[in-house]
Amino acid sequence: MTSEPRSPSNQESESDRAIEREIRHGQKFSMAAAIGQEAGDFLKGESPVPKLLQVKNELRGFVGQHLVDPAGALQAVVQELIQSDDVICSRHFDAPLQALIELLRPMTVQDVLLQDLVRRVDMRWGEIYGERPRFQRPGQPPDPEDEYTYESVRQQLIALLAIAEQPPSSR
């Protein structure tokens, strides 16, 4: 019978196994313990939080930190957009801010998308403050008291995207 030379890693794993046998010697067998032992190996090195949820949480935190919105309605609607779009968020596990860029960039260049977003933001503003929303109509000047005009929201999104596009060391 030939034995394999013992390297430090073999000796460590041998001692680990001996300790594990000693610990288990006094324990009763249970199916739950066996499943738990195997599951521990399954998650080694991985977060138990699904990657999609990690991406969405990172994006929501980024928006909360970098979107200047004192009233909070635009921030709430953007965070809802992030939360509801699994497809775009799933495409950017390795670079989550790219998902934010993909979600918001079209709204800065396509008036119809921007108008729909502003309408949603105005409705949210009305819910938050218990007031009638001030909807801007296409081709009409905004109400002077309207906090969320097409142009103001476009500028807020452009500013947020500019931060998202910066290298992490510059943020």
DOGU-445221 format. One record per residue (C-alpha): residue in three letters; x, y, z; residue number from 1. Coordinates in Angstrom, 2 decimals. Each point is the difference from the previous one (the first is absolute). Layout:
! residues N
<rec residuo="ALA" X="X" Y="Y" Z="Z" num="NUM"/>
...
This chain:
! residues 171
<rec residuo="MET" X="0.00" Y="0.00" Z="0.00" num="1"/>
<rec residuo="THR" X="1.52" Y="3.30" Z="-1.08" num="2"/>
<rec residuo="SER" X="-0.90" Y="3.13" Z="1.76" num="3"/>
<rec residuo="GLU" X="-0.07" Y="3.41" Z="-1.53" num="4"/>
<rec residuo="PRO" X="2.57" Y="2.42" Z="1.45" num="5"/>
<rec residuo="ARG" X="-1.61" Y="2.40" Z="2.42" num="6"/>
<rec residuo="SER" X="0.16" Y="3.59" Z="-1.08" num="7"/>
<rec residuo="PRO" X="-0.92" Y="2.77" Z="2.44" num="8"/>
<rec residuo="SER" X="-3.42" Y="0.32" Z="-1.65" num="9"/>
<rec residuo="ASN" X="-0.60" Y="-3.77" Z="0.29" num="10"/>
<rec residuo="GLN" X="1.00" Y="0.10" Z="3.66" num="11"/>
<rec residuo="GLU" X="-2.32" Y="2.94" Z="0.63" num="12"/>
<rec residuo="SER" X="-2.93" Y="-1.64" Z="-1.70" num="13"/>
<rec residuo="GLU" X="0.74" Y="-3.26" Z="1.85" num="14"/>
<rec residuo="SER" X="-0.02" Y="1.85" Z="3.33" num="15"/>
<rec residuo="ASP" X="-3.19" Y="1.85" Z="-1.01" num="16"/>
<rec residuo="ARG" X="-1.67" Y="-3.31" Z="-0.76" num="17"/>
<rec residuo="ALA" X="1.16" Y="-1.44" Z="3.33" num="18"/>
<rec residuo="ILE" X="-1.42" Y="2.97" Z="1.89" num="19"/>
<rec residuo="GLU" X="-3.27" Y="-0.26" Z="-1.91" num="20"/>
<rec residuo="ARG" X="-0.24" Y="-3.75" Z="0.80" num="21"/>
<rec residuo="GLU" X="0.61" Y="0.73" Z="3.68" num="22"/>
<rec residuo="ILE" X="-2.70" Y="2.68" Z="0.07" num="23"/>
<rec residuo="ARG" X="-2.53" Y="-2.21" Z="-1.77" num="24"/>
<rec residuo="HIS" X="0.81" Y="-3.04" Z="2.16" num="25"/>
<rec residuo="GLY" X="-2.25" Y="1.22" Z="2.81" num="26"/>
<rec residuo="GLN" X="-2.81" Y="1.30" Z="-2.20" num="27"/>
<rec residuo="LYS" X="-3.11" Y="-1.82" Z="-1.14" num="28"/>
<rec residuo="PHE" X="-0.51" Y="-0.21" Z="-3.74" num="29"/>
<rec residuo="SER" X="-2.69" Y="2.26" Z="-1.39" num="30"/>
<rec residuo="MET" X="-1.00" Y="0.62" Z="-3.58" num="31"/>
<rec residuo="ALA" X="-0.09" Y="3.78" Z="0.66" num="32"/>
<rec residuo="ALA" X="3.61" Y="-0.04" Z="1.20" num="33"/>
<rec residuo="ALA" X="1.11" Y="-2.00" Z="-3.06" num="34"/>
<rec residuo="ILE" X="-1.78" Y="2.41" Z="-2.36" num="35"/>
<rec residuo="GLY" X="1.46" Y="2.97" Z="1.88" num="36"/>
<rec residuo="GLN" X="3.50" Y="-1.43" Z="-0.33" num="37"/>
<rec residuo="GLU" X="-0.35" Y="-0.46" Z="-3.75" num="38"/>
<rec residuo="ALA" X="-1.64" Y="3.42" Z="-0.47" num="39"/>
<rec residuo="GLY" X="2.93" Y="1.63" Z="1.77" num="40"/>
<rec residuo="ASP" X="2.31" Y="-1.34" Z="-2.69" num="41"/>
<rec residuo="PHE" X="-2.40" Y="1.11" Z="-2.74" num="42"/>
<rec residuo="LEU" X="0.15" Y="3.68" Z="0.98" num="43"/>
<rec residuo="LYS" X="3.70" Y="0.21" Z="0.74" num="44"/>
<rec residuo="GLY" X="1.36" Y="3.24" Z="-1.35" num="45"/>
<rec residuo="GLU" X="-3.38" Y="1.18" Z="-1.30" num="46"/>
<rec residuo="SER" X="-2.43" Y="2.44" Z="1.50" num="47"/>
<rec residuo="PRO" X="-3.34" Y="-1.51" Z="1.00" num="48"/>
<rec residuo="VAL" X="-1.62" Y="3.14" Z="-1.46" num="49"/>
<rec residuo="PRO" X="-0.91" Y="-0.57" Z="-3.66" num="50"/>
<rec residuo="LYS" X="2.11" Y="1.98" Z="-2.46" num="51"/>
<rec residuo="LEU" X="-3.06" Y="1.74" Z="-1.49" num="52"/>
<rec residuo="LEU" X="-0.98" Y="1.28" Z="3.44" num="53"/>
<rec residuo="GLN" X="3.58" Y="1.16" Z="0.63" num="54"/>
<rec residuo="VAL" X="-0.03" Y="1.99" Z="-3.27" num="55"/>
<rec residuo="LYS" X="-3.38" Y="1.60" Z="0.76" num="56"/>
<rec residuo="ASN" X="1.07" Y="0.92" Z="3.53" num="57"/>
<rec residuo="GLU" X="3.22" Y="1.55" Z="-1.28" num="58"/>
<rec residuo="LEU" X="-1.92" Y="2.05" Z="-2.57" num="59"/>
<rec residuo="ARG" X="-2.62" Y="1.13" Z="2.50" num="60"/>
<rec residuo="GLY" X="2.75" Y="1.07" Z="2.39" num="61"/>
<rec residuo="PHE" X="1.80" Y="1.86" Z="-2.78" num="62"/>
<rec residuo="VAL" X="-3.19" Y="1.85" Z="-0.96" num="63"/>
<rec residuo="GLY" X="-0.71" Y="0.83" Z="3.64" num="64"/>
<rec residuo="GLN" X="3.49" Y="1.40" Z="0.42" num="65"/>
<rec residuo="HIS" X="0.46" Y="1.85" Z="-3.30" num="66"/>
<rec residuo="LEU" X="-3.42" Y="1.13" Z="-1.29" num="67"/>
<rec residuo="VAL" X="-0.68" Y="3.50" Z="1.30" num="68"/>
<rec residuo="ASP" X="-3.75" Y="0.00" Z="0.67" num="69"/>
<rec residuo="PRO" X="-1.16" Y="1.84" Z="3.14" num="70"/>
<rec residuo="ALA" X="-3.68" Y="-0.92" Z="-0.48" num="71"/>
<rec residuo="GLY" X="0.86" Y="-3.69" Z="-0.54" num="72"/>
<rec residuo="ALA" X="-2.54" Y="-0.82" Z="-2.71" num="73"/>
<rec residuo="LEU" X="2.52" Y="-0.38" Z="-2.84" num="74"/>
<rec residuo="GLN" X="2.25" Y="-2.13" Z="2.16" num="75"/>
<rec residuo="ALA" X="-2.92" Y="-2.26" Z="0.96" num="76"/>
<rec residuo="VAL" X="-1.07" Y="-0.48" Z="-3.62" num="77"/>
<rec residuo="VAL" X="3.56" Y="-0.71" Z="-1.20" num="78"/>
<rec residuo="GLN" X="0.40" Y="-2.57" Z="2.77" num="79"/>
<rec residuo="GLU" X="-3.29" Y="-1.62" Z="-1.07" num="80"/>
<rec residuo="LEU" X="1.35" Y="-0.18" Z="-3.57" num="81"/>
<rec residuo="ILE" X="3.10" Y="-1.78" Z="1.28" num="82"/>
<rec residuo="GLN" X="-2.03" Y="-2.36" Z="2.15" num="83"/>
<rec residuo="SER" X="-2.35" Y="-0.94" Z="-2.83" num="84"/>
<rec residuo="ASP" X="2.54" Y="-0.63" Z="-2.78" num="85"/>
<rec residuo="ASP" X="1.56" Y="-3.43" Z="0.53" num="86"/>
<rec residuo="VAL" X="1.04" Y="-0.32" Z="-3.65" num="87"/>
<rec residuo="ILE" X="2.28" Y="3.03" Z="-0.17" num="88"/>
<rec residuo="CYS" X="1.38" Y="-0.54" Z="3.50" num="89"/>
<rec residuo="SER" X="0.78" Y="-3.65" Z="-0.84" num="90"/>
<rec residuo="ARG" X="2.11" Y="1.02" Z="-2.97" num="91"/>
<rec residuo="HIS" X="2.39" Y="2.00" Z="2.16" num="92"/>
<rec residuo="PHE" X="1.03" Y="-2.19" Z="2.95" num="93"/>
<rec residuo="ASP" X="3.65" Y="0.97" Z="-0.48" num="94"/>
<rec residuo="ALA" X="-0.64" Y="3.74" Z="-0.48" num="95"/>
<rec residuo="PRO" X="-3.27" Y="0.98" Z="1.71" num="96"/>
<rec residuo="LEU" X="0.22" Y="3.70" Z="-0.86" num="97"/>
<rec residuo="GLN" X="-0.23" Y="-0.98" Z="-3.67" num="98"/>
<rec residuo="ALA" X="-3.52" Y="-1.24" Z="0.78" num="99"/>
<rec residuo="LEU" X="-0.88" Y="3.43" Z="1.40" num="100"/>
<rec residuo="ILE" X="1.40" Y="1.65" Z="-3.11" num="101"/>
<rec residuo="GLU" X="-1.97" Y="-2.36" Z="-2.24" num="102"/>
<rec residuo="LEU" X="-3.19" Y="0.69" Z="1.98" num="103"/>
<rec residuo="LEU" X="0.25" Y="3.79" Z="0.11" num="104"/>
<rec residuo="ARG" X="1.87" Y="1.10" Z="-3.15" num="105"/>
<rec residuo="PRO" X="-3.02" Y="-0.49" Z="-2.32" num="106"/>
<rec residuo="MET" X="-2.06" Y="2.33" Z="2.22" num="107"/>
<rec residuo="THR" X="2.50" Y="2.81" Z="-0.52" num="108"/>
<rec residuo="VAL" X="-0.19" Y="-0.20" Z="-3.81" num="109"/>
<rec residuo="GLN" X="-3.55" Y="-1.18" Z="-0.78" num="110"/>
<rec residuo="ASP" X="-2.64" Y="2.57" Z="0.91" num="111"/>
<rec residuo="VAL" X="-2.85" Y="-2.52" Z="0.22" num="112"/>
<rec residuo="LEU" X="1.88" Y="-2.06" Z="2.59" num="113"/>
<rec residuo="LEU" X="0.98" Y="3.10" Z="1.95" num="114"/>
<rec residuo="GLN" X="-3.60" Y="1.30" Z="-0.02" num="115"/>
<rec residuo="ASP" X="-1.26" Y="-3.34" Z="1.29" num="116"/>
<rec residuo="LEU" X="2.62" Y="0.00" Z="2.76" num="117"/>
<rec residuo="VAL" X="-0.84" Y="3.58" Z="1.02" num="118"/>
<rec residuo="ARG" X="-3.69" Y="-0.88" Z="0.12" num="119"/>
<rec residuo="ARG" X="0.79" Y="-2.91" Z="2.34" num="120"/>
<rec residuo="VAL" X="2.20" Y="2.26" Z="2.13" num="121"/>
<rec residuo="ASP" X="-2.74" Y="2.66" Z="0.18" num="122"/>
<rec residuo="MET" X="-2.50" Y="-2.64" Z="1.12" num="123"/>
<rec residuo="ARG" X="2.42" Y="-1.23" Z="2.66" num="124"/>
<rec residuo="TRP" X="0.56" Y="3.60" Z="1.15" num="125"/>
<rec residuo="GLY" X="-3.76" Y="0.40" Z="0.39" num="126"/>
<rec residuo="GLU" X="-0.19" Y="-3.21" Z="2.06" num="127"/>
<rec residuo="ILE" X="2.88" Y="1.08" Z="2.26" num="128"/>
<rec residuo="TYR" X="-1.30" Y="3.50" Z="0.66" num="129"/>
<rec residuo="GLY" X="-3.73" Y="-0.67" Z="-0.21" num="130"/>
<rec residuo="GLU" X="-0.44" Y="2.63" Z="-2.69" num="131"/>
<rec residuo="ARG" X="-1.25" Y="0.02" Z="-3.55" num="132"/>
<rec residuo="PRO" X="2.94" Y="-0.66" Z="-2.35" num="133"/>
<rec residuo="ARG" X="1.06" Y="2.71" Z="-2.43" num="134"/>
<rec residuo="PHE" X="0.25" Y="-1.76" Z="-3.34" num="135"/>
<rec residuo="GLN" X="1.92" Y="1.73" Z="-2.73" num="136"/>
<rec residuo="ARG" X="-1.56" Y="-0.44" Z="-3.43" num="137"/>
<rec residuo="PRO" X="2.18" Y="-0.54" Z="-3.08" num="138"/>
<rec residuo="GLY" X="0.61" Y="3.27" Z="-1.82" num="139"/>
<rec residuo="GLN" X="-1.24" Y="2.07" Z="2.95" num="140"/>
<rec residuo="PRO" X="2.11" Y="1.93" Z="2.50" num="141"/>
<rec residuo="PRO" X="0.17" Y="-1.63" Z="3.45" num="142"/>
<rec residuo="ASP" X="-1.87" Y="1.31" Z="3.02" num="143"/>
<rec residuo="PRO" X="2.40" Y="2.38" Z="1.82" num="144"/>
<rec residuo="GLU" X="-0.51" Y="-2.00" Z="3.22" num="145"/>
<rec residuo="ASP" X="0.56" Y="-3.39" Z="-1.66" num="146"/>
<rec residuo="GLU" X="3.06" Y="-1.58" Z="1.56" num="147"/>
<rec residuo="TYR" X="0.23" Y="-2.67" Z="-2.70" num="148"/>
<rec residuo="THR" X="0.01" Y="1.44" Z="-3.51" num="149"/>
<rec residuo="TYR" X="1.19" Y="-1.87" Z="-3.07" num="150"/>
<rec residuo="GLU" X="3.20" Y="2.00" Z="-0.09" num="151"/>
<rec residuo="SER" X="0.74" Y="-0.13" Z="3.74" num="152"/>
<rec residuo="VAL" X="-0.40" Y="-3.79" Z="0.09" num="153"/>
<rec residuo="ARG" X="2.09" Y="-0.40" Z="-3.17" num="154"/>
<rec residuo="GLN" X="2.79" Y="2.04" Z="1.64" num="155"/>
<rec residuo="GLN" X="-0.19" Y="-2.02" Z="3.22" num="156"/>
<rec residuo="LEU" X="0.27" Y="-3.25" Z="-1.96" num="157"/>
<rec residuo="ILE" X="2.89" Y="1.32" Z="-2.10" num="158"/>
<rec residuo="ALA" X="1.85" Y="1.02" Z="3.18" num="159"/>
<rec residuo="LEU" X="-0.60" Y="-3.44" Z="1.55" num="160"/>
<rec residuo="LEU" X="1.20" Y="-1.75" Z="-3.17" num="161"/>
<rec residuo="ALA" X="3.12" Y="2.17" Z="-0.10" num="162"/>
<rec residuo="ILE" X="0.89" Y="-1.21" Z="3.50" num="163"/>
<rec residuo="ALA" X="-0.78" Y="-3.63" Z="-0.93" num="164"/>
<rec residuo="GLU" X="2.31" Y="0.22" Z="-3.00" num="165"/>
<rec residuo="GLN" X="2.96" Y="1.26" Z="2.05" num="166"/>
<rec residuo="PRO" X="2.66" Y="-2.45" Z="1.13" num="167"/>
<rec residuo="PRO" X="-0.64" Y="-1.13" Z="3.59" num="168"/>
<rec residuo="SER" X="3.04" Y="1.88" Z="1.28" num="169"/>
<rec residuo="SER" X="-1.48" Y="3.31" Z="-1.28" num="170"/>
<rec residuo="ARG" X="-3.44" Y="-0.30" Z="1.65" num="171"/>
